[in-house]
Amino acid sequence: MTKIVFIGAGSRVFTRNLTRDILTFPAMADANLVLVDTDAERLEFARRAVDSIIQRGHYPAKLETSTNRAAALEGADIVIITINANGVDVFRHDVEIPKQYGVDINIGDTRGPSGIFRYLRTIPAMLDIVHDIERYAPNAYLLNYTNPMAMLCRTITRESKIPMVGLCHSVQGTAEMLAGWIGAPMNEVTYTCAGINHMAWYLNYKWNGQDAYPLIRKAITERPEIYNEEIVRNEMFLNLDYYITESSGHNSEYNAWFRKRPDLIEKYCTHGTGWNPGVYAYIVTEYEKRLVNPDEENKKWLADMASFSLERGHEFASYIINALLGGDPFEFYGNVTNTDLITNLPQNACVEVPVWASRKGFSPVHVGALPPQCAALANLSSSIEEMAVEASLTGNPRLVFQAILHDPLTAAVCSMDEIHKMVNQMFEQNKQYLPQFSHFVA
């Protein structure tokens, strides 16, 4: 019986979807599923959802819940992490303080000043989890879904030998979106994608072996509804010639082109029709909506479980676990250490590349060099992430400031002195959550 432990199981969508997918594989139908969360109420909702899946699917799986992480991890084969270290009352300051200095943030969970402070708060909890895995489940594989993906995964690989990969749905999600735009069935599409999390590039995208980029360019330039679906990413493609992963909302924050002036935000970030429109503080307002009537939200969510499809979805995790247990080898896109996999990104940084999972473990694929116009942007973000990781592990607040100093959007809006004041204000706001720092003046 395979033991699979979910840390942060109160993350309802992931826990529900991942357990559904896992149980569809015969090798895991009798798995021992252990849900772990510090929030007992959310944990109970997750338990009821997973139990519904087990009962409706007539699976012989065993289900446990626990708020005791150490006991839950004992003897685990697979550990999946989907934690959120702090609630909206904490992370809202990650976007609200930069806004005081003119830095207009949409989501703020990945990079930039908001992503870095989210990382600084999250990494102590992540390393505690990793050290517990080393102690209680030394043979386990770790799958991480928690953001900011690149910085967290990079830190874990520096501090632990636990075999780990970071997972994000943006590669397969964008590939499906592009296929839909040109009318291509996904089973006829192939591609190679590489870069860093949320900033990986389709180095090629083919339909039945033929380059499909001309069709994608034609769809974007001739069909306004497609251009307007992903304005930021479509502009990046039209100018950089390669399509980027993750939403326009995210990517509007990662560079200096779209959010540095109100007129640019209005033109490029406000009227898109895809997921995560580029409005200010989208992630804060979305969380606040859910808090208006949580009891009603909970009832609706549980009622929806009765009609929740038991058909396997498209997240990579279940296929990866099946391959690790001896099933068919599976190729996916994962976040791993750059051991010369992408030759023009920083060595040992966290990169997103094709990875094979099999009984042997994880085998990343060598990609080579990114196109220079793509590498320039990815290199800057990756170097900033390296600074933030070093700052966290050494307790150096000045290096945090220097990392944010180079953030493209922040640098496009603020002077050095303004960035210095902003970072110190963010340190002051977060000081109770940053045990790795002995002082907070950057």
C-alpha positions in Angstrom: 0.0 0.0 0.0 1.5 3.3 -1.1 1.5 6.0 1.5 0.8 9.5 0.0 0.9 12.5 2.4 -0.6 15.9 1.5 0.9 18.7 3.5 -1.4 21.7 3.3 -4.4 19.5 2.5 -6.7 22.4 3.4 -5.9 23.7 -0.1 -9.2 22.3 -1.4 -9.0 22.4 -5.1 -5.5 20.8 -5.3 -6.3 18.1 -2.7 -9.6 17.2 -4.2 -8.3 17.1 -7.8 -5.0 15.3 -7.0 -6.6 12.6 -4.9 -9.2 12.0 -7.6 -6.5 11.6 -10.2 -4.3 9.4 -8.1 -7.1 6.9 -7.3 -7.8 6.4 -11.1 -4.5 4.5 -11.4 -4.9 0.8 -10.4 -1.5 0.8 -8.7 -2.8 3.5 -6.3 -6.4 2.6 -5.9 -5.7 1.2 -2.5 -3.3 4.0 -1.4 -3.1 5.2 2.1 -4.0 8.9 1.7 -3.0 11.1 4.7 -4.2 14.7 4.8 -2.3 17.1 7.0 -3.1 20.7 7.8 -2.8 23.1 10.7 -6.4 24.3 10.2 -8.7 21.6 11.6 -11.8 23.1 10.0 -10.3 23.2 6.5 -8.9 19.8 7.1 -12.4 18.4 7.8 -13.7 19.9 4.6 -10.9 18.2 2.7 -11.5 14.9 4.4 -15.2 15.0 3.5 -14.4 15.8 -0.1 -11.8 13.0 -0.5 -14.0 10.5 1.3 -16.8 11.4 -1.2 -14.4 10.5 -4.0 -13.4 7.2 -2.4 -17.0 6.2 -1.7 -18.4 7.2 -5.1 -15.4 5.5 -6.9 -15.6 2.4 -4.7 -11.9 2.6 -4.2 -10.2 0.4 -1.5 -8.1 3.4 -0.4 -7.5 4.2 3.2 -8.0 7.9 4.3 -6.5 9.5 7.4 -6.3 13.1 8.6 -3.9 14.6 11.0 -2.6 17.9 12.4 0.5 16.1 13.6 2.9 16.3 10.7 5.7 14.1 12.1 3.3 11.2 12.8 1.7 11.5 9.4 5.0 11.4 7.6 6.2 8.2 9.1 7.0 5.8 6.3 5.6 8.0 3.5 6.4 7.1 -0.1 5.2 10.4 -1.7 4.8 13.8 -0.1 2.9 16.6 -1.8 3.1 20.1 -0.5 0.5 22.8 -1.2 0.9 25.1 1.8 -0.1 28.8 2.2 2.1 30.1 5.1 -0.1 33.1 5.8 -3.6 34.4 5.2 -4.8 37.5 3.3 -4.3 39.8 6.4 -0.6 39.1 6.1 0.1 38.9 2.4 -2.1 41.9 1.4 0.8 44.1 2.7 3.0 42.5 0.0 1.1 44.3 -2.6 -0.2 47.3 -0.7 3.2 48.6 0.5 4.7 48.6 -3.0 1.6 50.4 -4.3 2.5 53.3 -2.0 5.7 53.7 -4.0 3.9 53.3 -7.4 4.6 49.6 -7.9 1.3 48.3 -9.2 1.1 44.5 -8.6 -1.6 42.1 -9.9 -1.0 38.8 -8.1 2.4 39.0 -6.3 3.0 35.4 -5.3 6.0 34.6 -7.5 8.6 37.3 -7.9 9.1 41.0 -7.5 9.0 42.6 -4.0 5.7 40.8 -3.1 6.9 37.4 -4.3 10.2 37.8 -2.5 8.6 38.6 0.9 6.1 35.8 0.4 9.1 33.5 -0.1 10.9 34.8 2.9 7.9 34.1 5.1 7.3 30.7 3.6 10.7 29.1 3.4 11.1 28.5 7.2 8.0 26.4 7.2 9.0 24.6 4.1 12.4 23.7 5.5 10.8 22.5 8.7 8.7 20.2 6.5 11.7 19.0 4.5 13.7 18.2 7.6 10.7 16.2 8.9 10.6 14.3 5.7 14.4 13.5 6.0 13.7 12.3 9.6 10.5 10.3 9.2 10.3 9.4 5.5 13.9 9.5 4.1 13.0 7.4 1.0 10.1 9.6 0.0 9.7 11.7 -3.2 8.7 15.3 -2.8 6.3 17.1 -5.2 5.9 20.8 -4.5 3.0 22.9 -5.7 3.7 25.9 -3.4 4.6 29.4 -4.8 7.0 31.1 -5.2 8.0 27.9 -6.9 11.5 28.7 -8.1 12.9 30.2 -4.9 11.4 27.6 -2.7 12.6 24.7 -4.9 16.1 26.2 -5.2 16.3 26.6 -1.4 15.2 23.0 -0.8 17.7 21.6 -3.2 20.5 23.6 -1.5 19.5 22.4 1.9 18.4 18.8 1.3 19.1 15.7 -0.7 15.4 14.6 -0.7 14.5 13.9 -4.4 12.1 16.7 -5.3 10.4 18.4 -8.3 8.3 21.5 -8.4 5.0 21.3 -10.4 3.0 24.0 -12.1 0.1 23.7 -14.6 1.1 26.7 -16.7 3.1 24.7 -19.4 0.3 22.2 -20.2 -2.4 24.8 -19.7 -0.9 27.3 -22.2 -0.1 24.5 -24.7 -3.8 23.6 -24.7 -4.8 27.2 -25.0 -2.6 27.7 -28.1 -3.9 24.5 -29.6 -7.5 25.8 -29.2 -6.6 29.0 -30.9 -5.4 27.2 -34.1 -8.0 24.4 -34.0 -5.4 21.7 -33.4 -6.3 18.5 -31.4 -3.9 18.2 -28.5 -3.0 14.6 -29.5 -1.5 16.1 -32.7 0.6 18.8 -30.9 4.2 18.5 -29.8 6.4 21.1 -28.2 9.6 21.8 -26.2 9.4 24.3 -23.5 12.1 25.6 -21.2 13.0 28.5 -18.9 12.1 29.3 -15.3 8.7 28.9 -13.6 6.0 31.2 -15.0 8.6 32.4 -17.6 9.3 29.3 -19.7 9.2 29.6 -23.5 7.9 27.2 -26.2 11.1 26.8 -28.1 9.1 24.9 -30.7 5.4 24.3 -31.1 4.3 21.9 -33.8 1.1 20.5 -35.2 1.6 17.1 -36.9 5.3 17.8 -37.0 5.0 21.2 -38.7 5.9 24.6 -37.1 2.6 26.0 -35.8 4.0 29.4 -34.8 2.8 31.0 -38.1 -0.7 29.9 -37.4 -0.5 31.2 -33.8 0.8 34.6 -35.1 -2.0 34.7 -37.6 -4.7 33.9 -35.0 -3.4 36.7 -32.7 -3.1 39.4 -35.3 -6.3 38.6 -37.3 -8.8 37.7 -34.5 -9.4 40.4 -31.9 -11.0 38.0 -29.5 -7.8 36.0 -29.3 -5.6 39.0 -29.0 -7.7 40.3 -26.2 -7.8 37.0 -24.3 -4.1 37.4 -23.4 -3.0 40.9 -24.3 0.3 41.0 -22.4 1.5 37.5 -23.5 0.4 38.2 -27.0 2.4 41.4 -27.1 5.4 39.6 -25.7 5.0 36.9 -28.4 4.6 39.4 -31.2 7.8 41.2 -30.1 10.0 38.4 -28.8 8.9 35.6 -31.2 8.4 32.9 -28.6 5.3 32.2 -26.5 5.6 32.4 -22.8 3.9 30.3 -20.1 1.6 31.6 -17.4 -1.1 34.2 -17.5 -1.0 37.8 -18.7 -1.7 38.9 -15.1 1.4 37.2 -13.8 3.6 38.2 -16.7 2.5 41.9 -16.5 4.4 42.0 -13.2 7.6 40.3 -14.4 9.0 42.9 -16.7 9.1 46.7 -17.2 6.8 47.0 -20.2 3.2 46.9 -19.0 2.6 48.2 -15.5 4.9 51.2 -15.0 2.4 53.9 -16.0 -1.4 54.2 -15.6 -1.9 54.6 -19.3 -0.1 51.3 -20.0 -2.0 49.5 -17.3 -5.2 50.8 -19.0 -4.1 49.7 -22.4 -2.6 46.3 -21.8 -3.7 45.1 -18.3 -7.3 46.1 -17.7 -9.4 44.7 -20.4 -8.0 41.3 -21.1 -10.6 38.5 -21.1 -8.4 35.6 -19.9 -7.8 34.3 -16.4 -6.3 36.9 -14.0 -7.1 40.2 -15.6 -4.3 42.6 -14.9 -6.1 44.8 -12.4 -4.3 45.9 -9.2 -4.3 43.4 -6.2 -6.4 40.8 -8.0 -5.2 38.1 -5.5 -6.3 40.2 -2.5 -9.7 41.0 -3.8 -10.4 37.4 -4.8 -9.5 36.2 -1.3 -11.7 38.9 0.2 -14.6 37.8 -1.8 -14.3 34.3 -0.4 -14.3 35.6 3.1 -17.6 37.5 2.7 -19.7 34.5 3.5 -17.4 31.5 4.2 -20.2 29.3 5.6 -22.2 29.7 2.3 -19.1 29.0 0.3 -18.4 25.8 2.3 -21.9 24.5 1.8 -21.9 25.2 -1.9 -18.4 23.6 -2.3 -19.5 20.4 -0.4 -22.8 20.2 -2.4 -20.8 20.4 -5.6 -18.9 17.2 -4.6 -22.0 15.1 -5.4 -21.5 16.0 -9.1 -17.7 16.3 -9.1 -16.3 14.3 -12.0 -14.3 11.2 -11.1 -12.6 11.3 -14.5 -8.8 11.8 -14.3 -7.7 15.4 -14.9 -4.5 16.8 -16.5 -2.3 17.6 -13.5 1.0 15.9 -13.7 1.2 14.6 -10.2 -0.7 11.3 -10.5 1.1 10.3 -13.7 4.4 11.1 -12.0 3.6 9.0 -8.9 2.4 6.1 -11.1 5.7 6.2 -13.0 7.8 6.3 -9.8 5.9 3.2 -8.6 6.8 1.3 -11.7 4.1 2.3 -14.1 4.7 3.7 -17.6 7.5 6.3 -17.6 6.1 9.8 -17.9 7.5 13.0 -19.4 6.4 16.2 -17.8 7.6 19.8 -17.2 9.1 20.2 -13.8 11.2 22.7 -11.7 14.6 21.2 -11.0 18.3 22.3 -10.5 20.0 23.6 -13.5 22.8 21.1 -14.0 23.8 22.5 -17.4 20.2 21.7 -18.6 19.8 25.3 -19.9 23.3 26.5 -20.8 22.6 30.3 -20.7 20.8 30.5 -17.4 22.6 30.4 -14.0 24.2 27.1 -13.1 22.4 25.4 -10.2 19.5 27.8 -10.3 15.9 26.4 -10.4 14.8 26.0 -14.1 11.7 24.5 -15.7 12.5 21.8 -18.3 11.2 18.4 -19.6 11.7 15.7 -16.9 11.2 12.0 -17.1 9.7 10.1 -14.1 10.2 6.4 -13.8 11.1 3.7 -11.3 14.6 5.2 -11.4 13.3 8.6 -10.1 13.5 12.0 -11.9 15.6 12.4 -15.1 15.7 16.0 -16.3 16.3 16.6 -20.1 19.2 18.7 -21.4 17.7 21.6 -23.5 20.7 23.8 -24.4 20.5 27.6 -24.8 17.4 29.7 -24.8 17.0 32.3 -27.6 19.0 35.4 -26.4 15.9 37.6 -26.3 14.2 35.1 -23.9 17.4 34.4 -21.9 17.9 38.1 -21.1 14.6 38.3 -19.3 14.8 34.9 -17.6 18.4 35.5 -16.6 17.5 38.7 -14.8 14.6 37.1 -12.8 16.7 33.9 -12.1 19.6 36.0 -10.8 17.3 38.0 -8.6 15.9 34.7 -7.2 19.4 33.5 -6.5 20.0 36.7 -4.5 16.8 36.2 -2.5 17.6 32.6 -1.7 21.1 33.5 -0.5 19.7 36.4 1.6 17.3 34.1 3.3 19.8 31.4 4.1 22.4 33.9 5.4 19.9 36.2 7.1 21.2 39.2 5.1 18.5 41.9 4.7 20.7 44.1 2.6 20.8 41.4 -0.1 17.0 41.3 -0.1 17.0 45.0 -0.8 19.6 44.5 -3.6 17.5 41.7 -5.1 14.4 43.9 -5.2 16.5 46.8 -6.5 17.0 44.8 -9.8 13.3 43.8 -10.1 12.3 45.1 -13.6 8.9 46.6 -12.7 10.2 48.1 -9.4 13.2 49.6 -11.0 11.1 51.1 -13.8 9.0 53.0 -11.2 11.2 53.8 -8.2 14.5 55.4 -7.4 17.1 53.4 -5.4 16.2 55.5 -2.3 12.5 54.8 -2.7 13.2 51.0 -3.1 15.4 51.1 0.0 12.5 52.7 2.0 10.0 50.4 0.6 12.0 47.3 1.5 12.6 48.5 5.1 8.9 49.2 5.4 8.1 45.6 4.2 10.6 44.2 6.7 9.0 46.1 9.5 5.6 44.9 8.5 6.8 41.2 8.3 9.3 41.1 11.2 7.3 38.6 13.3 7.3 36.1 10.4 11.0 36.3 9.5 13.0 34.3 12.1 15.9 33.8 9.7 16.8 37.5 10.1 18.4 38.9 13.2 17.8 42.5 12.1 15.6 44.1 9.6 17.3 47.2 8.3 18.3 46.7 4.7 
